[in-house]
Structure formats: structure tokens, C-alpha cells
Amino acid sequence: MATQQLYFKGKCQWAKVFKADTKFNPQGEYKIDLFLDAENLKKFKDSGLQLKLRHNEEGDEPYVTFKRPDKQMIKGEIVDRGRPQILDKDNNTLPEDTVIGNGSV
């Protein structure tokens, strides 16, 4: 199976990308809701990703929830996948103490 890296840009909400959230998954998961503009929405649809496209309460802004498990069972062993790489607008890695507020791009 081929792996392709895709990059999406947009406003975010509920960013849990530096510390795994264990509220609904005891193994922990990283997740972020990303609102997609027309260009990124087309890229998302063309990608074939099978994530659910949702809309805000007003129904006019599409967004996708991206998730990544912190730990995952692979071939009978729990594998630590670690946190995702989070980049700023200049493609520099953000430090773990960075606060990403709702509406951040």
C-alpha cells in the first residue's frame, strides 16, 4: 500500500495535538477539527480520504476531524506512534508548550 503525505491548511478548533486526549480512547489520540476553504475542500475530496465531512452549526463551513492514535495495536504489540508534527506558517516545528486557540490557521 502506497503512502502519500497530504497537507491541508485552514482554521482549526479543538486542537489536541501536543498531549493525547484519553477522554474517549484510553490509549489516547491526537485530534483537530480543520475547516476547509474551497481549495482545501477540493484537495480533500480528490484525495479519497474516508473521513466524514461535517459542517459548522450554521451549515456553511465544512470541516474534517483528523485523528491519530497515540498508541496502536499492530501485529499483537502496542506501538507508540507519538504525536504528530505540528508546523507554523514557515514550516518550523512548534514547541510543545504552544497554545493553539480556536480559529487559528
C-alpha positions in Angstrom: 0.0 0.0 0.0 1.4 3.4 -1.0 1.6 6.2 1.5 1.1 9.8 0.4 1.6 12.8 2.6 -1.1 15.5 2.2 -1.0 19.0 3.7 -4.2 20.9 4.5 -4.5 24.5 5.7 -7.4 26.1 7.4 -8.9 27.4 10.6 -8.9 24.9 13.4 -10.9 24.2 16.6 -10.4 21.8 19.5 -6.8 21.2 18.7 -5.4 18.4 20.9 -2.1 17.9 19.1 0.5 18.1 21.8 -1.0 15.9 24.5 -3.0 12.8 23.7 -6.7 13.0 24.6 -7.9 10.0 26.6 -11.5 11.1 27.2 -13.0 8.6 24.6 -10.0 6.4 23.9 -7.9 5.1 26.9 -4.9 4.6 24.5 -5.0 8.3 23.8 -5.4 10.1 20.5 -4.4 13.4 18.9 -7.1 15.2 17.0 -8.0 18.5 15.4 -11.0 19.9 13.6 -9.9 21.7 10.4 -12.2 24.0 8.5 -11.6 23.7 4.7 -11.7 26.6 2.2 -12.7 25.8 -1.4 -9.1 24.8 -2.5 -8.5 22.5 0.5 -12.0 21.1 0.3 -11.3 20.1 -3.3 -7.9 18.6 -2.3 -9.7 16.6 0.5 -12.4 15.3 -1.9 -9.8 14.4 -4.6 -7.6 12.6 -2.0 -10.0 9.8 -1.4 -9.7 10.1 2.4 -12.6 8.3 4.0 -13.1 10.9 6.8 -16.6 12.3 7.5 -17.1 15.8 6.1 -19.0 17.8 8.7 -20.4 21.4 8.8 -20.5 24.0 11.5 -23.8 24.8 13.3 -24.8 27.3 10.6 -24.1 24.6 8.0 -22.0 26.8 5.8 -18.4 25.9 6.8 -17.2 22.3 6.0 -14.6 20.7 8.4 -12.9 17.4 8.9 -11.7 15.9 12.2 -8.2 14.4 11.8 -7.2 11.9 14.4 -4.1 9.9 15.2 -3.8 7.3 17.9 -1.0 7.8 20.4 -0.6 4.0 20.8 -1.9 1.4 18.5 -2.1 -2.4 18.4 0.0 -3.7 15.5 0.7 -7.4 15.0 -0.2 -8.1 18.6 2.0 -5.4 20.1 1.2 -2.0 21.3 3.2 0.5 19.3 3.8 4.1 20.4 3.1 6.3 17.4 3.9 9.5 19.1 2.5 12.9 18.5 2.1 14.4 15.0 4.4 17.0 13.7 2.8 20.5 14.0 4.3 23.2 11.8 3.9 27.0 11.8 3.4 29.1 8.7 7.1 29.0 7.9 7.2 25.2 8.2 9.1 25.3 11.6 8.1 22.7 14.2 6.0 24.3 17.0 7.2 23.7 20.6 5.0 21.5 22.8 4.0 24.4 25.1 2.4 26.3 22.2 -1.3 27.1 22.7 -3.4 26.7 19.6 -6.7 28.5 20.1 -9.9 28.0 18.2 -9.8 29.9 14.9 -6.0 29.6 14.5 -4.8 28.9 11.0 
